[in-house]
Amino acid sequence: MGNDLQSETNGRPSWDEYFLQMSEIVATRATCDRGRAGSVIVKDRRVLATGYVGSPPGLPHCDEVGHLMKQVTDEDETVRRHCVRTIHAEQNAICQAARYGIPIEGATLYCKMEPCRVCAMLIISVGIRRVVCRRLYHAGADTRSLFAQAGVLLEVLDEEIEQYSDQ
């Protein structure tokens, strides 16, 4: 099989790059412009579920009514702002798999940036064994720690921190 992170010599994308590119296409459906993100869950090189940042079905979207911002102050006094109107791409992909009875234990999840702490706990809980993302998340230290404790392999392709508006 070889290393999924390396491109093939004939110019074709590696499997990881292929599925990350798919997650970027899925992200175009996102309904919150702060961090348009998509996620793809894959097992045995087959797509099982996808998800993008968006409100639960039937509820208003950021693109329609604006953001629902909440401010969070960390123990070190760092202040961050989050839009809480939407479900994260990783959460939506996991929910889609659950809704349609698709087993995802042992799968790989592809996403834009390191998952947040809540997404990391869900990923661990459903048995996803590997996460591949494009960039770091500004608050990703908890995720890295949780994944290390749980034995979830985290692979980040670009060590740059993802930036988005009104962070």
C-alpha positions as CSV (number, residue, x, y, z in Angstrom):
1,M,0.0,0.0,0.0
2,G,2.8,2.5,0.8
3,N,2.6,5.7,2.6
4,D,-0.8,7.4,2.0
5,L,0.7,10.8,2.7
6,Q,3.2,10.7,-0.3
7,S,2.1,11.6,-3.8
8,E,2.5,8.9,-6.4
9,T,5.2,9.4,-9.0
10,N,2.7,9.8,-11.9
11,G,1.3,13.0,-10.4
12,R,-1.8,11.4,-8.9
13,P,-2.6,12.6,-5.4
14,S,-1.9,10.3,-2.5
15,W,-5.0,8.7,-1.0
16,D,-4.7,11.1,2.0
17,E,-4.5,14.1,-0.4
18,Y,-7.4,12.8,-2.4
19,F,-9.7,12.5,0.6
20,L,-8.5,15.9,2.0
21,Q,-9.4,17.4,-1.4
22,M,-12.8,15.8,-1.1
23,S,-13.2,17.4,2.4
24,E,-12.5,20.8,0.7
25,I,-15.3,20.2,-1.8
26,V,-17.7,19.1,1.0
27,A,-16.8,22.4,2.8
28,T,-18.3,24.4,0.0
29,R,-21.7,23.4,1.4
30,A,-20.9,25.0,4.8
31,T,-23.4,27.6,6.0
32,C,-21.1,29.5,8.4
33,D,-18.6,31.7,6.6
34,R,-16.2,32.0,9.6
35,G,-14.6,28.6,9.1
36,R,-16.1,26.8,6.1
37,A,-14.9,23.3,6.8
38,G,-15.8,19.8,5.6
39,S,-15.1,16.4,6.8
40,V,-14.9,13.0,5.2
41,I,-14.9,9.6,7.0
42,V,-13.2,6.8,5.1
43,K,-12.6,3.1,5.7
44,D,-10.7,0.8,3.3
45,R,-10.4,3.8,0.9
46,R,-14.2,4.1,0.6
47,V,-16.1,7.2,1.7
48,L,-18.6,6.3,4.5
49,A,-19.9,9.7,5.5
50,T,-19.4,13.4,4.9
51,G,-20.2,16.5,7.0
52,Y,-19.8,20.3,6.8
53,V,-20.2,23.2,9.2
54,G,-23.9,24.0,9.4
55,S,-26.9,24.3,11.6
56,P,-29.1,21.3,12.5
57,P,-31.8,20.6,9.9
58,G,-34.7,23.0,10.1
59,L,-32.8,25.7,12.1
60,P,-31.6,29.0,10.7
61,H,-28.1,29.2,9.2
62,C,-25.4,31.8,9.8
63,D,-25.5,32.7,6.1
64,E,-29.2,33.5,6.5
65,V,-29.5,35.2,9.9
66,G,-25.9,35.9,11.1
67,H,-23.6,34.3,13.6
68,L,-24.5,33.4,17.2
69,M,-21.3,34.4,18.9
70,K,-20.2,33.4,22.4
71,Q,-17.0,34.5,24.1
72,V,-14.8,32.0,25.9
73,T,-12.1,33.0,28.4
74,D,-9.5,30.3,29.0
75,E,-7.7,29.8,32.3
76,D,-4.7,31.7,31.0
77,E,-7.0,34.7,30.2
78,T,-7.0,34.1,26.5
79,V,-10.3,35.3,25.1
80,R,-11.7,33.5,22.0
81,R,-15.0,33.9,20.2
82,H,-17.0,31.0,18.8
83,C,-20.1,30.8,16.6
84,V,-22.4,28.3,18.4
85,R,-25.2,28.3,15.8
86,T,-23.6,25.5,13.8
87,I,-22.4,21.9,14.2
88,H,-18.8,21.2,13.3
89,A,-18.0,19.3,10.2
90,E,-16.6,16.3,12.1
91,Q,-19.8,16.2,14.3
92,N,-22.0,16.3,11.2
93,A,-20.1,13.5,9.5
94,I,-20.4,11.3,12.6
95,C,-24.1,12.2,12.9
96,Q,-24.7,11.3,9.3
97,A,-23.1,7.9,9.8
98,A,-25.2,7.3,12.9
99,R,-28.4,8.4,11.2
100,Y,-28.0,6.0,8.3
101,G,-26.6,3.1,10.4
102,I,-23.1,3.2,8.9
103,P,-20.4,1.7,11.1
104,I,-17.3,3.9,11.3
105,E,-15.2,2.1,13.9
106,G,-11.7,1.8,12.7
107,A,-12.1,4.5,10.1
108,T,-10.0,7.6,9.2
109,L,-11.5,11.1,9.4
110,Y,-10.2,13.8,7.0
111,C,-10.7,17.5,7.9
112,K,-9.5,21.0,7.4
113,M,-7.8,21.5,10.8
114,E,-7.2,19.6,14.0
115,P,-10.6,18.9,15.6
116,C,-11.7,20.8,18.6
117,R,-11.8,19.1,22.0
118,V,-15.5,18.2,21.8
119,C,-15.0,16.7,18.3
120,A,-11.9,14.9,19.5
121,M,-14.0,13.2,22.3
122,L,-16.7,12.2,19.8
123,I,-14.0,10.8,17.4
124,I,-12.5,8.7,20.2
125,S,-16.0,7.6,21.4
126,V,-17.0,6.3,18.0
127,G,-13.8,4.4,17.4
128,I,-12.2,6.4,14.6
129,R,-8.5,5.4,14.7
130,R,-6.8,8.0,12.5
131,V,-7.4,11.7,11.8
132,V,-5.7,13.5,8.9
133,C,-6.0,17.3,8.7
134,R,-4.5,20.1,6.6
135,R,-3.6,22.5,9.4
136,L,-3.2,23.0,13.1
137,Y,-6.1,24.5,15.2
138,H,-5.3,27.4,17.5
139,A,-6.7,25.5,20.5
140,G,-5.6,22.1,19.5
141,A,-3.4,21.2,22.5
142,D,-6.3,19.4,24.3
143,T,-7.1,17.4,21.1
144,R,-3.5,16.3,20.7
145,S,-3.4,15.1,24.3
146,L,-6.7,13.3,24.1
147,F,-5.7,11.5,20.9
148,A,-2.4,10.5,22.3
149,Q,-4.1,9.0,25.4
150,A,-6.7,7.2,23.3
151,G,-4.3,5.9,20.7
152,V,-5.8,7.9,17.8
153,L,-3.2,8.7,15.2
154,L,-3.2,12.4,14.3
155,E,-1.4,13.5,11.1
156,V,-1.2,17.2,10.2
157,L,0.1,18.0,6.7
158,D,0.9,21.7,7.2
159,E,2.2,23.0,10.6
160,E,0.5,26.3,10.0
161,I,-2.3,27.4,12.3
162,E,-5.7,27.8,10.5
163,Q,-6.9,31.4,10.7
164,Y,-10.5,32.5,10.4
165,S,-12.5,35.6,10.9
166,D,-13.3,37.0,14.4
167,Q,-11.2,34.3,16.1
